[in-house]
Amino acid sequence: MKRNTYAVIAGALPVGLSLNSTSGEIGGTPAMSGVSIFTIQTTDSDLTVTYQRYRAIISHDSTMRQTCMVTEI
């Protein structure tokens, strides 16, 4: 079974979020509003490496409901 590994190699995820190094899933609860830019490296079982930059925008509305949007850039 081929498996990928994932790592943040530049920038940083928003405080309170983390990257699962085997699934590539970003999870957690952001601690504050703001914008984060980061790069994730993916390495497959053949040792092929790819990179993708992302922007995460964390915001709160007037009722303190939190929104997190992560997009490729």
N, CA and C atoms as an extended XYZ file, in Angstrom:
219
Properties=species:S:1:pos:R:3:atomname:S:1:resname:S:1:resid:I:1 pbc="F F F"
N         0.836       -1.184        0.000 N   MET     1
C         0.000        0.000        0.000 CA  MET     1
C         0.877        1.242        0.000 C   MET     1
N         0.626        2.125       -0.959 N   LYS     2
C         1.409        3.353       -1.034 CA  LYS     2
C         0.822        4.392       -0.095 C   LYS     2
N         1.709        5.077        0.591 N   ARG     3
C         1.279        6.103        1.534 CA  ARG     3
C         2.045        7.384        1.295 C   ARG     3
N         1.338        8.481        1.422 N   ASN     4
C         1.968        9.791        1.353 CA  ASN     4
C         2.284       10.267        2.760 C   ASN     4
N         3.257       11.168        2.854 N   THR     5
C         3.503       11.882        4.100 CA  THR     5
C         3.386       13.371        3.802 C   THR     5
N         2.989       14.121        4.810 N   TYR     6
C         2.718       15.542        4.664 CA  TYR     6
C         3.435       16.313        5.754 C   TYR     6
N         3.933       17.506        5.399 N   ALA     7
C         4.620       18.345        6.381 CA  ALA     7
C         4.486       19.803        5.982 C   ALA     7
N         4.314       20.670        6.976 N   VAL     8
C         4.368       22.113        6.740 CA  VAL     8
C         5.850       22.477        6.700 C   VAL     8
N         6.294       23.018        5.560 N   ILE     9
C         7.733       23.300        5.417 CA  ILE     9
C         8.047       24.790        5.350 C   ILE     9
N         7.026       25.630        5.232 N   ALA    10
C         7.245       27.080        5.232 CA  ALA    10
C         5.995       27.731        5.802 C   ALA    10
N         6.181       28.840        6.485 N   GLY    11
C         5.054       29.493        7.132 CA  GLY    11
C         4.575       28.664        8.305 C   GLY    11
N         3.337       28.892        8.693 N   ALA    12
C         2.784       28.160        9.840 CA  ALA    12
C         1.278       28.085        9.724 C   ALA    12
N         0.726       26.983       10.218 N   LEU    13
C        -0.725       26.865       10.334 CA  LEU    13
C        -1.208       27.847       11.395 C   LEU    13
N        -2.472       28.256       11.325 N   PRO    14
C        -3.007       29.098       12.397 CA  PRO    14
C        -2.862       28.400       13.751 C   PRO    14
N        -2.645       29.209       14.786 N   VAL    15
C        -2.526       28.671       16.143 CA  VAL    15
C        -3.779       27.865       16.463 C   VAL    15
N        -3.593       26.661       16.951 N   GLY    16
C        -4.696       25.775       17.301 CA  GLY    16
C        -4.986       24.709       16.251 C   GLY    16
N        -4.413       24.858       15.044 N   LEU    17
C        -4.593       23.853       13.999 CA  LEU    17
C        -3.328       23.029       13.854 C   LEU    17
N        -3.487       21.797       13.378 N   SER    18
C        -2.327       20.941       13.151 CA  SER    18
C        -2.559       20.120       11.884 C   SER    18
N        -1.478       19.641       11.312 N   LEU    19
C        -1.509       18.827       10.103 CA  LEU    19
C        -1.220       17.385       10.476 C   LEU    19
N        -2.093       16.478       10.082 N   ASN    20
C        -1.860       15.049       10.282 CA  ASN    20
C        -0.856       14.615        9.220 C   ASN    20
N         0.297       14.131        9.626 N   SER    21
C         1.384       13.826        8.691 CA  SER    21
C         1.133       12.604        7.824 C   SER    21
N         0.135       11.777        8.164 N   THR    22
C        -0.146       10.603        7.337 CA  THR    22
C        -1.394       10.762        6.471 C   THR    22
N        -2.374       11.554        6.911 N   SER    23
C        -3.602       11.733        6.120 CA  SER    23
C        -3.611       13.052        5.350 C   SER    23
N        -2.820       14.023        5.810 N   GLY    24
C        -2.826       15.342        5.201 CA  GLY    24
C        -3.965       16.221        5.679 C   GLY    24
N        -4.751       15.718        6.613 N   GLU    25
C        -5.897       16.477        7.122 CA  GLU    25
C        -5.439       17.563        8.095 C   GLU    25
N        -6.028       18.744        7.932 N   ILE    26
C        -5.795       19.843        8.872 CA  ILE    26
C        -6.965       19.842        9.833 C   ILE    26
N        -6.676       19.832       11.126 N   GLY    27
C        -7.743       19.786       12.121 CA  GLY    27
C        -7.412       20.629       13.327 C   GLY    27
N        -8.393       20.757       14.199 N   GLY    28
C        -8.221       21.525       15.420 CA  GLY    28
C        -9.204       22.677       15.470 C   GLY    28
N        -9.009       23.551       16.439 N   THR    29
C        -9.832       24.742       16.607 CA  THR    29
C        -8.928       25.958       16.610 C   THR    29
N        -9.084       26.844       15.624 N   PRO    30
C        -8.235       28.034       15.581 CA  PRO    30
C        -8.406       28.874       16.840 C   PRO    30
N        -7.305       29.401       17.350 N   ALA    31
C        -7.334       30.151       18.600 CA  ALA    31
C        -7.683       31.623       18.412 C   ALA    31
N        -7.478       32.163       17.207 N   MET    32
C        -7.727       33.591       16.999 CA  MET    32
C        -7.960       33.878       15.525 C   MET    32
N        -8.544       35.031       15.262 N   SER    33
C        -8.754       35.470       13.886 CA  SER    33
C        -7.429       35.866       13.268 C   SER    33
N        -7.356       35.777       11.938 N   GLY    34
C        -6.146       36.202       11.237 CA  GLY    34
C        -5.964       35.430        9.943 C   GLY    34
N        -4.864       35.734        9.283 N   VAL    35
C        -4.513       35.093        8.023 CA  VAL    35
C        -3.169       34.401        8.189 C   VAL    35
N        -3.072       33.170        7.717 N   SER    36
C        -1.810       32.431        7.729 CA  SER    36
C        -1.530       31.930        6.324 C   SER    36
N        -0.282       32.011        5.922 N   ILE    37
C         0.155       31.455        4.641 CA  ILE    37
C         1.205       30.407        4.947 C   ILE    37
N         1.047       29.232        4.328 N   PHE    38
C         1.964       28.133        4.625 CA  PHE    38
C         2.089       27.236        3.403 C   PHE    38
N         3.160       26.455        3.382 N   THR    39
C         3.410       25.510        2.296 CA  THR    39
C         3.439       24.103        2.860 C   THR    39
N         2.705       23.196        2.204 N   ILE    40
C         2.696       21.791        2.599 CA  ILE    40
C         3.461       20.993        1.557 C   ILE    40
N         4.375       20.175        2.050 N   GLN    41
C         5.140       19.256        1.207 CA  GLN    41
C         4.501       17.884        1.301 C   GLN    41
N         4.274       17.260        0.148 N   THR    42
C         3.763       15.893        0.091 CA  THR    42
C         4.839       15.003       -0.512 C   THR    42
N         5.143       13.909        0.163 N   THR    43
C         6.108       12.932       -0.336 CA  THR    43
C         5.400       11.600       -0.480 C   THR    43
N         5.462       11.020       -1.693 N   ASP    44
C         4.798        9.736       -1.874 CA  ASP    44
C         5.786        8.596       -1.635 C   ASP    44
N         5.315        7.363       -1.758 N   SER    45
C         6.150        6.200       -1.443 CA  SER    45
C         7.303        6.021       -2.425 C   SER    45
N         7.226        6.660       -3.594 N   ASP    46
C         8.337        6.622       -4.556 CA  ASP    46
C         9.319        7.768       -4.313 C   ASP    46
N         9.089        8.513       -3.222 N   LEU    47
C         9.897        9.664       -2.820 CA  LEU    47
C         9.761       10.850       -3.774 C   LEU    47
N         8.648       10.899       -4.507 N   THR    48
C         8.331       12.074       -5.311 CA  THR    48
C         7.783       13.144       -4.377 C   THR    48
N         8.314       14.346       -4.492 N   VAL    49
C         7.941       15.434       -3.600 CA  VAL    49
C         7.192       16.505       -4.385 C   VAL    49
N         6.069       16.961       -3.833 N   THR    50
C         5.336       18.080       -4.397 CA  THR    50
C         5.076       19.100       -3.295 C   THR    50
N         4.823       20.324       -3.714 N   TYR    51
C         4.601       21.425       -2.777 CA  TYR    51
C         3.333       22.170       -3.174 C   TYR    51
N         2.606       22.668       -2.184 N   GLN    52
C         1.455       23.524       -2.454 CA  GLN    52
C         1.347       24.570       -1.364 C   GLN    52
N         1.195       25.827       -1.796 N   ARG    53
C         0.993       26.935       -0.850 CA  ARG    53
C        -0.493       27.094       -0.581 C   ARG    53
N        -0.801       27.476        0.663 N   TYR    54
C        -2.181       27.685        1.083 CA  TYR    54
C        -2.299       28.975        1.881 C   TYR    54
N        -3.520       29.503        1.881 N   ARG    55
C        -3.856       30.649        2.736 CA  ARG    55
C        -5.034       30.216        3.597 C   ARG    55
N        -4.912       30.421        4.892 N   ALA    56
C        -6.011       30.145        5.824 CA  ALA    56
C        -6.487       31.478        6.379 C   ALA    56
N        -7.797       31.714        6.265 N   ILE    57
C        -8.395       32.930        6.808 CA  ILE    57
C        -9.353       32.516        7.914 C   ILE    57
N        -9.069       32.985        9.117 N   ILE    58
C        -9.888       32.679       10.286 CA  ILE    58
C       -10.605       33.967       10.680 C   ILE    58
N       -11.930       33.884       10.841 N   SER    59
C       -12.686       35.080       11.242 CA  SER    59
C       -13.795       34.695       12.211 C   SER    59
N       -14.266       35.695       12.931 N   HIS    60
C       -15.378       35.530       13.870 CA  HIS    60
C       -16.439       36.573       13.511 C   HIS    60
N       -17.719       36.177       13.552 N   ASP    61
C       -18.773       37.162       13.318 CA  ASP    61
C       -19.222       37.754       14.653 C   ASP    61
N       -20.249       38.573       14.616 N   SER    62
C       -20.691       39.280       15.827 CA  SER    62
C       -21.199       38.342       16.913 C   SER    62
N       -21.573       37.112       16.550 N   THR    63
C       -22.026       36.149       17.552 CA  THR    63
C       -20.890       35.226       17.991 C   THR    63
N       -19.671       35.542       17.553 N   MET    64
C       -18.460       34.780       17.864 CA  MET    64
C       -18.446       33.429       17.156 C   MET    64
N       -19.296       33.269       16.137 N   ARG    65
C       -19.226       32.051       15.309 CA  ARG    65
C       -17.967       32.137       14.468 C   ARG    65
N       -17.232       31.073       14.437 N   GLN    66
C       -15.932       31.052       13.781 CA  GLN    66
C       -16.034       30.487       12.362 C   GLN    66
N       -15.280       31.097       11.452 N   THR    67
C       -15.193       30.614       10.084 CA  THR    67
C       -13.730       30.408        9.743 C   THR    67
N       -13.417       29.286        9.104 N   CYS    68
C       -12.050       28.990        8.669 CA  CYS    68
C       -12.109       28.585        7.206 C   CYS    68
N       -11.411       29.329        6.360 N   MET    69
C       -11.369       29.007        4.939 CA  MET    69
C        -9.913       28.804        4.531 C   MET    69
N        -9.617       27.640        3.950 N   VAL    70
C        -8.267       27.353        3.475 CA  VAL    70
C        -8.338       27.193        1.958 C   VAL    70
N        -7.509       27.972        1.248 N   THR    71
C        -7.504       27.919       -0.220 CA  THR    71
C        -6.076       27.780       -0.726 C   THR    71
N        -5.933       27.161       -1.899 N   GLU    72
C        -4.636       27.074       -2.554 CA  GLU    72
C        -4.298       28.452       -3.114 C   GLU    72
N        -3.006       28.781       -3.083 N   ILE    73
C        -2.571       30.019       -3.714 CA  ILE    73
C        -1.377       29.754       -4.600 C   ILE    73
